[in-house]
Amino acid sequence: MAEPGYDTPDFMKLIQQEKNARMKLKLLALLHFQEGKSRYQIADYLKVSRTSVNKWVSNYLTYGLDGLKEKKHTGRPASLTDEQIQQLTRYLKHRATTRSTDKLQGSDIQAYIAENFGVNYEISNIYRILDRLGYSWVTHSPRRVMIDGI
């Protein structure tokens, strides 16, 4: 636990050395706190919420400078595994290289994913996945047609 007076870091020096803007803001808040400013005043000076200042000061007092570091943002896990993405890519490449008169549409890919992987995507997410895989869509015709961008 970091206590004022015992090995208190030189916040001004840390601020000057820091490259990350968010961390600089947190360090600046702690500098003001060290100078005796209230959390309300600090929030007003830095144009941030008092809740943020409270959290930064509390984390610093409890965990020291390590308490100010950003935590990993994991986000929502992907519905398709890497192996399923590879299988989908093989399917798309196969369909793109065959000389079929049927053009591959988003709804075809949507059905393929649902049937083979048991995952139901909205059509907009199908296009997002395809974009991530390097495919683009021709939209000059009434129906969207897939073009291999790889």
N, CA, C and O atoms as a DFTB+ gen file, in Angstrom:
600 C
 N C O
     1  1       0.843      -1.192       0.000
     2  2       0.000       0.000       0.000
     3  2       0.880       1.245       0.000
     4  3       1.774       1.377       0.837
     5  1       0.634       2.141      -0.920
     6  2       1.425       3.364      -1.023
     7  2       0.883       4.403      -0.055
     8  3      -0.299       4.748      -0.092
     9  1       1.758       4.896       0.812
    10  2       1.323       5.904       1.770
    11  2       2.101       7.185       1.533
    12  3       3.305       7.144       1.282
    13  1       1.418       8.334       1.612
    14  2       2.105       9.605       1.425
    15  2       3.252       9.754       2.413
    16  3       3.117       9.432       3.594
    17  1       4.375      10.245       1.918
    18  2       5.528      10.449       2.786
    19  2       6.539       9.321       2.703
    20  3       7.726       9.556       2.928
    21  1       6.115       8.104       2.388
    22  2       7.006       6.959       2.299
    23  2       7.230       6.618       0.834
    24  3       6.323       6.140       0.151
    25  1       8.449       6.868       0.356
    26  2       8.803       6.572      -1.033
    27  2       7.783       7.117      -2.020
    28  3       7.404       6.432      -2.971
    29  1       7.338       8.349      -1.795
    30  2       6.391       8.981      -2.717
    31  2       7.134       9.311      -3.999
    32  3       8.157       9.995      -3.973
    33  1       6.614       8.818      -5.134
    34  2       7.320       9.068      -6.400
    35  2       7.278      10.536      -6.803
    36  3       6.402      11.290      -6.377
    37  1       8.238      10.924      -7.629
    38  2       8.281      12.265      -8.184
    39  2       7.338      12.270      -9.391
    40  3       7.733      11.923     -10.504
    41  1       6.093      12.668      -9.152
    42  2       5.069      12.604     -10.196
    43  2       5.411      13.500     -11.387
    44  3       5.111      13.155     -12.530
    45  1       6.041      14.652     -11.121
    46  2       6.381      15.562     -12.211
    47  2       7.363      14.886     -13.175
    48  3       7.226      14.995     -14.394
    49  1       8.352      14.188     -12.613
    50  2       9.330      13.485     -13.437
    51  2       8.656      12.339     -14.204
    52  3       8.936      12.131     -15.385
    53  1       7.779      11.610     -13.538
    54  2       7.064      10.508     -14.184
    55  2       6.182      11.010     -15.333
    56  3       6.096      10.377     -16.385
    57  1       5.532      12.152     -15.115
    58  2       4.667      12.740     -16.147
    59  2       5.494      13.103     -17.376
    60  3       5.074      12.857     -18.507
    61  1       6.671      13.688     -17.154
    62  2       7.531      14.098     -18.264
    63  2       8.059      12.895     -19.048
    64  3       8.270      12.990     -20.257
    65  1       8.274      11.773     -18.375
    66  2       8.810      10.582     -19.020
    67  2       7.727       9.756     -19.727
    68  3       8.008       9.034     -20.684
    69  1       6.499       9.874     -19.246
    70  2       5.403       9.038     -19.758
    71  2       4.980       9.457     -21.158
    72  3       4.854      10.648     -21.446
    73  1       4.760       8.469     -22.033
    74  2       4.316       8.737     -23.407
    75  2       2.803       8.561     -23.565
    76  3       2.184       9.225     -24.397
    77  1       2.217       7.678     -22.777
    78  2       0.796       7.384     -22.867
    79  2      -0.017       8.520     -22.246
    80  3       0.166       8.852     -21.075
    81  1      -0.921       9.118     -23.041
    82  2      -1.690      10.286     -22.586
    83  2      -2.602       9.942     -21.408
    84  3      -2.743      10.745     -20.485
    85  1      -3.217       8.771     -21.428
    86  2      -4.110       8.389     -20.316
    87  2      -3.337       8.255     -19.011
    88  3      -3.799       8.691     -17.956
    89  1      -2.152       7.646     -19.093
    90  2      -1.341       7.481     -17.893
    91  2      -0.860       8.844     -17.399
    92  3      -0.800       9.073     -16.191
    93  1      -0.517       9.750     -18.316
    94  2      -0.111      11.103     -17.922
    95  2      -1.226      11.789     -17.139
    96  3      -0.976      12.460     -16.138
    97  1      -2.459      11.609     -17.608
    98  2      -3.601      12.229     -16.941
    99  2      -3.762      11.680     -15.520
   100  3      -4.025      12.432     -14.581
   101  1      -3.603      10.382     -15.377
   102  2      -3.695       9.764     -14.048
   103  2      -2.588      10.268     -13.134
   104  3      -2.825      10.572     -11.964
   105  1      -1.381      10.355     -13.676
   106  2      -0.251      10.844     -12.883
   107  2      -0.441      12.308     -12.499
   108  3      -0.091      12.713     -11.390
   109  1      -0.993      13.095     -13.408
   110  2      -1.276      14.494     -13.117
   111  2      -2.307      14.613     -11.994
   112  3      -2.198      15.476     -11.123
   113  1      -3.296      13.742     -12.030
   114  2      -4.297      13.727     -10.956
   115  2      -3.637      13.410      -9.618
   116  3      -3.955      14.023      -8.599
   117  1      -2.723      12.456      -9.629
   118  2      -2.028      12.093      -8.383
   119  2      -1.096      13.205      -7.905
   120  3      -0.917      13.393      -6.702
   121  1      -0.504      13.940      -8.843
   122  2       0.327      15.085      -8.469
   123  2      -0.520      16.120      -7.724
   124  3      -0.112      16.628      -6.680
   125  1      -1.693      16.426      -8.263
   126  2      -2.597      17.370      -7.604
   127  2      -3.041      16.837      -6.244
   128  3      -3.147      17.596      -5.281
   129  1      -3.298      15.542      -6.167
   130  2      -3.715      14.919      -4.909
   131  2      -2.595      15.041      -3.874
   132  3      -2.837      15.346      -2.706
   133  1      -1.365      14.796      -4.331
   134  2      -0.194      14.906      -3.452
   135  2      -0.025      16.337      -2.938
   136  3       0.441      16.555      -1.819
   137  1      -0.414      17.317      -3.780
   138  2      -0.300      18.732      -3.387
   139  2      -1.440      19.173      -2.480
   140  3      -1.486      20.332      -2.066
   141  1      -2.363      18.264      -2.167
   142  2      -3.427      18.570      -1.223
   143  2      -4.728      19.029      -1.839
   144  3      -5.631      19.457      -1.119
   145  1      -4.849      18.953      -3.144
   146  2      -6.111      19.336      -3.804
   147  2      -7.167      18.262      -3.526
   148  3      -6.853      17.083      -3.367
   149  1      -8.411      18.701      -3.472
   150  2      -9.497      17.738      -3.253
   151  2      -9.762      16.986      -4.551
   152  3      -9.391      17.443      -5.633
   153  1     -10.396      15.852      -4.436
   154  2     -10.719      15.050      -5.618
   155  2     -11.692      15.806      -6.526
   156  3     -11.635      15.684      -7.749
   157  1     -12.566      16.571      -5.926
   158  2     -13.501      17.384      -6.707
   159  2     -12.733      18.429      -7.524
   160  3     -13.010      18.619      -8.708
   161  1     -11.772      19.105      -6.891
   162  2     -10.971      20.114      -7.592
   163  2     -10.158      19.483      -8.722
   164  3     -10.057      20.043      -9.813
   165  1      -9.580      18.315      -8.449
   166  2      -8.772      17.620      -9.460
   167  2      -9.638      17.290     -10.681
   168  3      -9.228      17.507     -11.821
   169  1     -10.828      16.767     -10.428
   170  2     -11.737      16.425     -11.528
   171  2     -12.074      17.671     -12.334
   172  3     -12.131      17.627     -13.563
   173  1     -12.298      18.776     -11.642
   174  2     -12.620      20.035     -12.314
   175  2     -11.435      20.539     -13.148
   176  3     -11.623      20.970     -14.286
   177  1     -10.225      20.489     -12.595
   178  2      -9.024      20.937     -13.306
   179  2      -8.794      20.121     -14.578
   180  3      -8.501      20.666     -15.642
   181  1      -8.936      18.797     -14.440
   182  2      -8.587      17.893     -15.544
   183  2      -9.753      17.595     -16.480
   184  3      -9.601      16.891     -17.478
   185  1     -10.918      18.142     -16.141
   186  2     -12.121      17.926     -16.968
   187  2     -12.435      16.436     -17.125
   188  3     -12.722      15.959     -18.223
   189  1     -12.374      15.717     -16.009
   190  2     -12.758      14.306     -15.968
   191  2     -13.763      14.140     -14.842
   192  3     -13.959      15.049     -14.035
   193  1     -14.393      12.990     -14.790
   194  2     -15.377      12.764     -13.733
   195  2     -14.688      12.557     -12.383
   196  3     -13.551      12.093     -12.309
   197  1     -15.398      12.909     -11.341
   198  2     -14.876      12.705      -9.988
   199  2     -14.730      11.215      -9.715
   200  3     -13.849      10.801      -8.961
   201  1     -15.590      10.412     -10.327
   202  2     -15.519       8.957     -10.175
   203  2     -14.177       8.441     -10.689
   204  3     -13.557       7.584     -10.060
   205  1     -13.730       8.963     -11.832
   206  2     -12.430       8.548     -12.376
   207  2     -11.301       8.924     -11.428
   208  3     -10.420       8.110     -11.154
   209  1     -11.326      10.142     -10.930
   210  2     -10.283      10.591      -9.997
   211  2     -10.299       9.715      -8.749
   212  3      -9.244       9.295      -8.273
   213  1     -11.489       9.436      -8.216
   214  2     -11.604       8.574      -7.031
   215  2     -10.985       7.204      -7.295
   216  3     -10.268       6.666      -6.452
   217  1     -11.266       6.650      -8.464
   218  2     -10.759       5.325      -8.813
   219  2      -9.241       5.349      -8.937
   220  3      -8.566       4.451      -8.434
   221  1      -8.690       6.381      -9.608
   222  2      -7.241       6.471      -9.786
   223  2      -6.529       6.614      -8.441
   224  3      -5.537       5.933      -8.182
   225  1      -7.040       7.499      -7.591
   226  2      -6.409       7.730      -6.283
   227  2      -6.510       6.474      -5.426
   228  3      -5.540       6.071      -4.785
   229  1      -7.684       5.864      -5.421
   230  2      -7.880       4.645      -4.633
   231  2      -6.963       3.522      -5.099
   232  3      -6.345       2.838      -4.283
   233  1      -6.874       3.334      -6.422
   234  2      -5.998       2.289      -6.966
   235  2      -4.535       2.566      -6.625
   236  3      -3.778       1.646      -6.316
   237  1      -4.146       3.834      -6.684
   238  2      -2.769       4.188      -6.339
   239  2      -2.499       3.923      -4.861
   240  3      -1.474       3.337      -4.512
   241  1      -3.408       4.348      -3.998
   242  2      -3.202       4.163      -2.560
   243  2      -3.187       2.685      -2.177
   244  3      -2.513       2.303      -1.220
   245  1      -3.914       1.860      -2.905
   246  2      -3.988       0.434      -2.600
   247  2      -2.853      -0.358      -3.244
   248  3      -2.238      -1.201      -2.592
   249  1      -2.572      -0.093      -4.524
   250  2      -1.641      -0.924      -5.286
   251  2      -0.374      -0.197      -5.741
   252  3       0.498      -0.809      -6.358
   253  1      -0.264       1.089      -5.445
   254  2       0.886       1.846      -5.911
   255  2       0.728       2.188      -7.384
   256  3      -0.385       2.196      -7.910
   257  1       1.841       2.471      -8.048
   258  2       1.796       2.865      -9.462
   259  2       1.250       1.744     -10.351
   260  3       0.675       2.021     -11.404
   261  1       1.423       0.488      -9.941
   262  2       0.881      -0.635     -10.714
   263  2      -0.646      -0.578     -10.797
   264  3      -1.231      -1.094     -11.750
   265  1      -1.285       0.033      -9.826
   266  2      -2.737       0.154      -9.817
   267  2      -3.268       1.085     -10.893
   268  3      -4.470       1.107     -11.159
   269  1      -2.377       1.860     -11.517
   270  2      -2.799       2.806     -12.556
   271  2      -2.740       2.202     -13.955
   272  3      -3.281       2.774     -14.902
   273  1      -2.090       1.053     -14.089
   274  2      -1.925       0.446     -15.409
   275  2      -3.268      -0.020     -15.957
   276  3      -4.150      -0.457     -15.217
   277  1      -3.394       0.087     -17.281
   278  2      -4.616      -0.354     -17.964
   279  2      -4.748      -1.868     -17.868
   280  3      -3.768      -2.600     -18.006
   281  1      -5.953      -2.317     -17.634
   282  2      -6.232      -3.751     -17.635
   283  2      -6.538      -4.185     -19.064
   284  3      -6.959      -3.373     -19.888
   285  1      -6.329      -5.452     -19.353
   286  2      -6.635      -5.958     -20.690
   287  2      -8.140      -5.925     -20.907
   288  3      -8.923      -6.259     -20.018
   289  1      -8.525      -5.514     -22.108
   290  2      -9.924      -5.532     -22.504
   291  2     -10.113      -6.751     -23.394
   292  3      -9.692      -6.761     -24.550
   293  1     -10.746      -7.769     -22.849
   294  2     -10.843      -9.025     -23.593
   295  2     -11.910      -8.989     -24.667
   296  3     -11.743      -9.610     -25.717
   297  1     -12.988      -8.288     -24.437
   298  2     -14.055      -8.234     -25.434
   299  2     -14.824      -9.535     -25.517
   300  3     -14.581     -10.475     -24.761
   301  1     -15.739      -9.567     -26.436
   302  2     -16.580     -10.738     -26.627
   303  2     -15.796     -11.808     -27.394
   304  3     -15.139     -11.498     -28.388
   305  1     -15.860     -13.066     -26.940
   306  2     -15.135     -14.105     -27.670
   307  2     -15.751     -14.341     -29.044
   308  3     -16.955     -14.172     -29.238
   309  1     -14.911     -14.733     -29.988
   310  2     -15.368     -14.993     -31.351
   311  2     -16.280     -16.215     -31.368
   312  3     -16.069     -17.169     -30.619
   313  1     -17.291     -16.178     -32.227
   314  2     -18.208     -17.314     -32.345
   315  2     -17.606     -18.442     -33.163
   316  3     -17.915     -19.612     -32.938
   317  1     -16.737     -18.089     -34.124
   318  2     -16.077     -19.093     -34.949
   319  2     -14.647     -19.286     -34.466
   320  3     -13.942     -18.321     -34.166
   321  1     -14.230     -20.541     -34.396
   322  2     -12.852     -20.839     -34.004
   323  2     -11.924     -20.557     -35.185
   324  3     -12.377     -20.348     -36.310
   325  1     -10.622     -20.554     -34.911
   326  2      -9.636     -20.350     -35.980
   327  2      -9.765     -21.445     -37.034
   328  3      -9.647     -21.183     -38.231
   329  1     -10.006     -22.669     -36.581
   330  2     -10.163     -23.797     -37.507
   331  2     -11.396     -23.600     -38.402
   332  3     -11.347     -23.889     -39.598
   333  1     -12.486     -23.113     -37.831
   334  2     -13.697     -22.864     -38.615
   335  2     -13.475     -21.732     -39.616
   336  3     -13.982     -21.786     -40.737
   337  1     -12.730     -20.722     -39.220
   338  2     -12.402     -19.618     -40.138
   339  2     -11.578     -20.153     -41.311
   340  3     -11.796     -19.762     -42.458
   341  1     -10.630     -21.049     -41.018
   342  2      -9.825     -21.648     -42.084
   343  2     -10.701     -22.474     -43.028
   344  3     -10.530     -22.425     -44.246
   345  1     -11.635     -23.231     -42.458
   346  2     -12.548     -24.025     -43.287
   347  2     -13.409     -23.107     -44.153
   348  3     -13.631     -23.393     -45.330
   349  1     -13.890     -22.014     -43.583
   350  2     -14.687     -21.043     -44.333
   351  2     -13.855     -20.434     -45.465
   352  3     -14.352     -20.257     -46.578
   353  1     -12.599     -20.116     -45.182
   354  2     -11.714     -19.548     -46.199
   355  2     -11.518     -20.534     -47.358
   356  3     -11.546     -20.145     -48.526
   357  1     -11.321     -21.811     -47.021
   358  2     -11.179     -22.824     -48.082
   359  2     -12.446     -22.900     -48.929
   360  3     -12.373     -23.006     -50.154
   361  1     -13.595     -22.847     -48.285
   362  2     -14.879     -22.886     -48.988
   363  2     -15.016     -21.677     -49.926
   364  3     -15.428     -21.815     -51.077
   365  1     -14.666     -20.501     -49.417
   366  2     -14.771     -19.281     -50.223
   367  2     -13.829     -19.318     -51.424
   368  3     -14.206     -18.933     -52.531
   369  1     -12.589     -19.788     -51.192
   370  2     -11.633     -19.878     -52.297
   371  2     -12.118     -20.865     -53.349
   372  3     -12.001     -20.616     -54.548
   373  1     -12.664     -21.989     -52.888
   374  2     -13.186     -22.994     -53.820
   375  2     -14.328     -22.406     -54.644
   376  3     -14.355     -22.561     -55.865
   377  1     -15.263     -21.738     -53.988
   378  2     -16.406     -21.141     -54.688
   379  2     -15.980     -20.007     -55.616
   380  3     -16.573     -19.807     -56.675
   381  1     -14.946     -19.268     -55.212
   382  2     -14.492     -18.139     -56.032
   383  2     -13.758     -18.613     -57.285
   384  3     -13.751     -17.914     -58.298
   385  1     -13.146     -19.786     -57.227
   386  2     -12.364     -20.264     -58.374
   387  2     -13.168     -21.132     -59.325
   388  3     -12.745     -21.339     -60.463
   389  1     -14.310     -21.645     -58.896
   390  2     -15.123     -22.461     -59.802
   391  2     -15.875     -21.545     -60.753
   392  3     -16.305     -20.456     -60.372
   393  1     -16.028     -21.986     -61.967
   394  2     -16.704     -21.197     -63.007
   395  2     -18.199     -21.506     -62.989
   396  3     -18.743     -22.052     -63.948
   397  1     -18.828     -21.163     -61.927
   398  2     -20.257     -21.413     -61.808
   399  2     -21.035     -20.170     -62.230
   400  3     -20.563     -19.045     -62.063
   401  1     -22.216     -20.380     -62.773
   402  2     -23.051     -19.231     -63.143
   403  2     -23.721     -18.644     -61.905
   404  3     -24.162     -17.494     -61.919
   405  1     -23.797     -19.433     -60.836
   406  2     -24.366     -18.930     -59.580
   407  2     -23.305     -18.126     -58.842
   408  3     -22.263     -18.655     -58.455
   409  1     -23.578     -16.869     -58.656
   410  2     -22.665     -16.024     -57.898
   411  2     -22.886     -16.274     -56.412
   412  3     -24.015     -16.482     -55.967
   413  1     -21.814     -16.250     -55.666
   414  2     -21.882     -16.461     -54.230
   415  2     -22.384     -15.188     -53.557
   416  3     -21.816     -14.111     -53.737
   417  1     -23.444     -15.325     -52.789
   418  2     -24.039     -14.176     -52.107
   419  2     -23.851     -14.322     -50.599
   420  3     -23.545     -15.402     -50.093
   421  1     -24.042     -13.214     -49.901
   422  2     -23.918     -13.215     -48.448
   423  2     -24.837     -14.214     -47.792
   424  3     -24.462     -14.852     -46.808
   425  1     -26.037     -14.361     -48.322
   426  2     -27.001     -15.304     -47.737
   427  2     -26.526     -16.747     -47.902
   428  3     -26.819     -17.597     -47.061
   429  1     -25.782     -17.030     -48.998
   430  2     -25.211     -18.377     -49.185
   431  2     -24.176     -18.669     -48.103
   432  3     -24.145     -19.763     -47.540
   433  1     -23.345     -17.695     -47.824
   434  2     -22.299     -17.852     -46.808
   435  2     -22.932     -17.946     -45.426
   436  3     -22.486     -18.722     -44.580
   437  1     -23.959     -17.161     -45.207
   438  2     -24.697     -17.200     -43.945
   439  2     -25.249     -18.608     -43.713
   440  3     -25.140     -19.148     -42.613
   441  1     -25.842     -19.199     -44.755
   442  2     -26.400     -20.549     -44.654
   443  2     -25.293     -21.578     -44.437
   444  3     -25.461     -22.510     -43.651
   445  1     -24.160     -21.415     -45.129
   446  2     -23.030     -22.340     -44.977
   447  2     -22.543     -22.355     -43.526
   448  3     -22.318     -23.421     -42.954
   449  1     -22.382     -21.176     -42.938
   450  2     -21.897     -21.072     -41.556
   451  2     -22.908     -21.699     -40.591
   452  3     -22.523     -22.416     -39.667
   453  1     -24.182     -21.431     -40.803
   454  2     -25.221     -21.989     -39.925
   455  2     -25.250     -23.513     -40.013
   456  3     -25.327     -24.193     -38.990
   457  1     -25.187     -24.052     -41.234
   458  2     -25.263     -25.505     -41.425
   459  2     -24.021     -26.229     -40.927
   460  3     -24.125     -27.293     -40.316
   461  1     -22.845     -25.657     -41.182
   462  2     -21.598     -26.350     -40.856
   463  2     -21.080     -26.089     -39.453
   464  3     -20.423     -26.947     -38.862
   465  1     -21.371     -24.911     -38.916
   466  2     -20.802     -24.552     -37.624
   467  2     -21.863     -24.306     -36.549
   468  3     -21.528     -24.150     -35.375
   469  1     -23.135     -24.270     -36.942
   470  2     -24.206     -24.045     -35.973
   471  2     -24.227     -22.639     -35.389
   472  3     -24.728     -22.431     -34.284
   473  1     -23.685     -21.674     -36.126
   474  2     -23.640     -20.284     -35.665
   475  2     -24.506     -19.447     -36.599
   476  3     -24.330     -19.489     -37.817
   477  1     -25.433     -18.691     -36.035
   478  2     -26.320     -17.855     -36.833
   479  2     -25.882     -16.398     -36.745
   480  3     -25.999     -15.760     -35.699
   481  1     -25.376     -15.886     -37.866
   482  2     -24.946     -14.498     -37.955
   483  2     -25.981     -13.670     -38.702
   484  3     -26.678     -14.172     -39.584
   485  1     -26.071     -12.406     -38.340
   486  2     -26.821     -11.446     -39.147
   487  2     -26.020     -11.235     -40.426
   488  3     -24.802     -11.412     -40.431
   489  1     -26.685     -10.865     -41.492
   490  2     -26.010     -10.706     -42.785
   491  2     -24.916      -9.633     -42.727
   492  3     -23.893      -9.756     -43.399
   493  1     -25.130      -8.585     -41.928
   494  2     -24.108      -7.531     -41.812
   495  2     -22.818      -8.087     -41.204
   496  3     -21.727      -7.643     -41.562
   497  1     -22.932      -9.049     -40.293
   498  2     -21.741      -9.663     -39.705
   499  2     -21.039     -10.588     -40.689
   500  3     -19.824     -10.768     -40.615
   501  1     -21.792     -11.170     -41.601
   502  2     -21.189     -11.989     -42.659
   503  2     -20.259     -11.107     -43.485
   504  3     -19.128     -11.498     -43.771
   505  1     -20.726      -9.927     -43.867
   506  2     -19.904      -9.012     -44.663
   507  2     -18.685      -8.536     -43.875
   508  3     -17.619      -8.320     -44.451
   509  1     -18.837      -8.372     -42.571
   510  2     -17.717      -7.955     -41.724
   511  2     -16.644      -9.052     -41.689
   512  3     -15.450      -8.765     -41.780
   513  1     -17.080     -10.301     -41.557
   514  2     -16.143     -11.427     -41.553
   515  2     -15.412     -11.504     -42.883
   516  3     -14.193     -11.672     -42.923
   517  1     -16.162     -11.380     -43.967
   518  2     -15.554     -11.456     -45.294
   519  2     -14.542     -10.337     -45.512
   520  3     -13.487     -10.557     -46.107
   521  1     -14.857      -9.158     -45.038
   522  2     -13.936      -8.034     -45.142
   523  2     -12.650      -8.346     -44.385
   524  3     -11.554      -8.087     -44.882
   525  1     -12.786      -8.905     -43.175
   526  2     -11.628      -9.274     -42.367
   527  2     -10.769     -10.331     -43.071
   528  3      -9.550     -10.359     -42.904
   529  1     -11.413     -11.197     -43.857
   530  2     -10.696     -12.251     -44.577
   531  2     -10.107     -11.769     -45.900
   532  3      -9.421     -12.530     -46.582
   533  1     -10.368     -10.514     -46.271
   534  2      -9.780      -9.950     -47.471
   535  2     -10.658     -10.034     -48.705
   536  3     -10.176      -9.836     -49.821
   537  1     -11.924     -10.320     -48.526
   538  2     -12.851     -10.364     -49.656
   539  2     -13.614      -9.053     -49.743
   540  3     -13.873      -8.397     -48.734
   541  1     -13.971      -8.683     -50.974
   542  2     -14.784      -7.483     -51.164
   543  2     -16.016      -7.868     -51.953
   544  3     -16.120      -8.985     -52.459
   545  1     -16.949      -6.938     -52.054
   546  2     -18.224      -7.215     -52.700
   547  2     -18.466      -6.259     -53.845
   548  3     -18.215      -5.060     -53.733
   549  1     -18.958      -6.801     -54.951
   550  2     -19.356      -5.986     -56.097
   551  2     -20.820      -5.664     -55.899
   552  3     -21.644      -6.567     -55.754
   553  1     -21.152      -4.374     -55.891
   554  2     -22.532      -3.986     -55.609
   555  2     -23.188      -3.267     -56.771
   556  3     -24.239      -2.650     -56.599
   557  1     -22.584      -3.335     -57.963
   558  2     -23.163      -2.629     -59.103
   559  2     -24.361      -3.371     -59.686
   560  3     -25.143      -2.797     -60.444
   561  1     -24.501      -4.637     -59.336
   562  2     -25.663      -5.385     -59.798
   563  2     -26.708      -5.405     -58.688
   564  3     -26.394      -5.067     -57.547
   565  1     -27.946      -5.794     -58.999
   566  2     -28.983      -5.810     -57.961
   567  2     -28.638      -6.747     -56.803
   568  3     -29.145      -6.578     -55.695
   569  1     -27.780      -7.730     -57.057
   570  2     -27.392      -8.666     -55.993
   571  2     -25.924      -8.470     -55.685
   572  3     -25.129      -8.181     -56.580
   573  1     -25.561      -8.625     -54.424
   574  2     -24.153      -8.497     -54.039
   575  2     -23.417      -9.751     -54.483
   576  3     -23.909     -10.861     -54.283
   577  1     -22.251      -9.586     -55.080
   578  2     -21.451     -10.674     -55.597
   579  2     -20.076     -10.618     -54.959
   580  3     -19.496      -9.541     -54.823
   581  1     -19.543     -11.791     -54.561
   582  2     -18.252     -11.829     -53.920
   583  2     -17.119     -11.833     -54.921
   584  3     -17.183     -12.535     -55.930
   585  1     -16.076     -11.052     -54.653
   586  2     -14.867     -11.012     -55.453
   587  2     -13.721     -11.400     -54.544
   588  3     -13.614     -10.882     -53.433
   589  1     -12.862     -12.300     -54.991
   590  2     -11.726     -12.741     -54.201
   591  2     -10.695     -11.620     -54.151
   592  3     -10.142     -11.226     -55.178
   593  1     -10.445     -11.114     -52.957
   594  2      -9.487     -10.022     -52.799
   595  2      -8.123     -10.498     -52.350
   596  3      -7.230      -9.683     -52.119
   597  1      -7.946     -11.795     -52.222
   598  2      -6.684     -12.325     -51.728
   599  2      -5.732     -12.521     -52.870
   600  3      -4.602     -12.963     -52.663
